[in-house]
Amino acid sequence: MKKTFLVACLLAGSLTVLQAQPLRTPAPSPAAVLKQEFALSTVEVNYSRPSIKGRKIFGDLVPYGKVWRTGANGATTITFGEDVTVGGKPVPAGKYGLLTIPGENEWTVIISRQLDVTSPAAYKQDMDQVRFQVKPQAMPIAIESFMIAFDNIKANSMEMDILWDRTVVVVPITANVDSKISAQIDDLMSKDNRPYAAAAAYYLENGKDLNKALGWFDKALEQNPTAFWIYYQKASCQAKLGKKQDAMTTAKKSIELAKAAKNDDYVVLNEKLIASLK
């Protein structure tokens, strides 16, 4: 009898523990973190991703003319690791709320100092850091789950795309990195370990003084004479300067070294460069 009572108590206790455990199910609008290296730091977006599920989205589920948290669940936030320009307006480094006011022909994008806006009633316009207008664009296919993405990423500019259903809104973001990098180059070139290759590549990729870049490539190759990738960059620089024969000679040297290193990618790159010079 005592044993039966003890077993019953243990079973009852187990059932109580089981009943206390919360039921876990997939989130209907799962959270997402988007982190992108940009300029000399990163941009990070935290948001949730609702799905269409057969509903009409803009002008219905997401009303026109009202502040939208630009996602679901909690507030959408965006963090800039350095000072940037968003939609043509300066935004200091920091964390902000990302809000929008969708419209049929025009959207308002808001970078807000409020980090907790989840409804139009909570929004305070005097907390705007910046606001600007953009034109929505129609897409040929529907995006089922709401998405924020970064595209067309360059050294000092990129685009933030806000996509859902058949609508995309493109937000331009830029950063003034050239003056910072130029200052770094000037400083480092006065030291013993000079970054010739990196400085030359930056000048090449950003259309700066190509003659100076060419001199730096030569210095870099003195430091590393088997660097086939630097020979390829030097050949590209010579090509841009109109020195076709020099570029072909340099590209052939790069091919020779790339083959010795068993790097087929640079063999192909150099062959394409040579073909473009003929």
N, C-alpha and C positions, 0 to 999 in steps of 0.2 A: 504493500500500500504506500509506504514511504517512497519507494523507488518510483512508482507510478506518478505520485504527486510531484516529485523532483523533475521527472521528464516533462510533465505538463508545464511546469514553470519555465523550464529552459526553452520549450517550444514557443510559449507565449512571449518570452523575452526576445527570441529571434524574430518573431513576426513583428514586434514593435519596432525593432531596428530596421527591418526591411521596409515597413510602412513609412518610416521617417526619412528614408532616402528619397531625394527629389527625382522626378522623372526627367531624363535628358532626351531631348529631341533636336533635330537639326533646326537651326535658326531660319525663319522664313526670309529674313533679309540679313544674310551673314555679314559680319564686319570684315573690313579689308584695310590693309596698310599698304600704301604705295610710296616707295622711297626711291628717289632718283638723284644720282650724282649730277650736279649741274654747276657750271662755272668753277668756283674754288670751294664749294661746299655741297650741301644736299637740299632737296625740297622733299618734304614728307606730307602726305595726305592721309588722314584717318577718316573713314566713312563707312557706311553700310550700303548693301547692294540689293534693293528690292527688285522684283521681277514683274514682267507685264501680266502674266497669268490670264491672258485673254481680255484684259481691261483696256479701256481707252485711257491714255496717260495724260498728255498735255492738253490743257483745257478742260479736264475732268478730274481724274485722280490728283493731278498736280494742276491747280487752277491757274489761269492766266491772271497776272496783275497782283499776285500775293507773294509775300516772302516765302521762299522754300528753303529748307535746310540742306538741300542738294544731296539727298540721300534718304535714309530712313533711320528709325531708332533714335540714337543720340545725335548731337550736333556734329556736323562735318567740320574738321579743322585742317588747316594747312600751315606748315612751319617752314620758314625760309632761313637757311643757314647764314645768309649774308644779305646786304641791301640789294634789292632788285627793283625792276620796273615792271608793273603788271598792268596790262591794258593801257600802256603809255603813261602810267602814274607811279611815282616813287613809293615803295613800301620798305620800311626799315626791316632788318633782320628780326625774327621773332615768330611767335605762334598766334594765329588768327582764326576766326571763324570764317568759313567759306559759305556764303549765302548767294542765292540768285532770286530774281523775280522774272519768271518766264513770261514771254509774250508771244503772240502769234507771229509777229514780224520783227520783234526786238526783245532781247533779254537784258536785264540789268545784272551785272556781276558785282558783288559786294565783298570786300575784304574787311572784316569787322573785328574790333577789339573784344567783342563779346564771344565767348567760347562755349556758350550753353544754349544757343537759340535752337529750339526744336519746334516752335510754332510761331505764326505771325504775331501773336499777342506778346511774345517775349522779346521781340525785336525792338531795338532802340536805334533810330537813325543817327542820333548824335554820337554813337559809338563807331560809326563808319571810319575806317582808316582811308579807304578809297572806294569809289563806285564808278562804274563806267558801263557803256552800252555796247553790245555786240549783236550781230545778226545771226540768227539760227540758220543752219543749213540742213537741207533734206538729204537723207541717205537712201540708197537704193535697196538696202536690206534693213530689217529690224534687229536691234540689239535687245535680246530678251532681258538680260540682267543689267541694271544700271551700272555704268562704268565711268571711271575717270582715268585718263591715260596721258602720258607725256609722249610727244612725237616731235619729229623734225629737230632733234637735239643737236645743237652746235656749241662751239666754245663759249659763246656769250648770248645765245638765244635758244629758246625752245617754245613749244606750244603745249598748253594743257587742254586736252579735249574732254568735254563733258558729253557723254553719249547715252541715249536711251531711246528705245523704240526706233523711230526713223528720223530722229533729230540729233544733230551734233552742234555744239557750241565750242568755238575755238578761241582760247584765251592766250594772247602772246605774253611771254615772260622774257625779259632781257636782264643782263647783268653787265656792269662796266668792269670787265676783268682785264682789259688790255693795259690800262695804266698800272694796275697792280702787278701784272706779269712782267711788264717792261721794267718796273722798279726792281723786281726780284732779279731779273737778268742783269741789270746794271750793277746790282749789289754783288751777285755771285761771280760775275766776270772779273771782279777785283780780288777774288780769293784764289787760293791755290788749286782747288778742285773745281774747275770751271765746267759748267754743264753745256758743252758745245753742241752735242747732239740734240738735246731737248730744246735748247734755244733756237737752233737752226730749224728744227721740225716745226716749232711754233711759228716762226717767221714764214716758213713755206706754206703752212696750212692756212695762215691768216692774211696772206697777200702783203706782207711787210717787205722790208728791204731784202730782196733776193740775192743781191751781190754780197751783202753781209752774211746772209744765211749760207751761201756757197763757201765763203771763207771759214765759217764755223764747221761746216761739214768736213772740210779738209783737216781742220784741227782735230775733229772727233775721230777721223780715220787714222790720224797719226797715233792717237791713243789706243785705237782698236782696229788694226789693219785687216782683220778678217770679218769685220761686221758687214755682212752682205746686205742687211736691211738699211744700213746707213749709205752704202753705195747706191741702193735703189732710190733713197730719198734725194741723194745728191744728183742722180740722173734726172729725177723729176724736176729738181730745181733748175738744172741746166736746160731742160726742155722748155720750161716756162720762160727762161731768159732768151730763148731762140737759138741756143747753142746745140743744134741737133746732132752734129757729129760727135761732140764731146759727150752728149747725153747717151748716144749709142755705145760709145766706148766704155763709159762708166757702167751702163746697164749690162754689157757683156761681162765685165769684171764681176758684177753682182751675181750673174748667172753662174759663173765659174765657182765662186765661193759658196753659193747656195747649193749647188750640186755636191760639192765636197761635204757640206753640212747635212746633205740629204733633206733639204727643205724645198719640196716641190712647189709650195705656194709662191715663194719669191721667184722661182724660175718662171712660173706662169706670169706673174706680175711684170717682170722685166721683159718677157717676150711680147706682152701686150703693149708695153711702153715703146719698145723698138718698132713694132708694127705701126704704131701711131705716128712715128717720126718719118716713115718712108713716103 
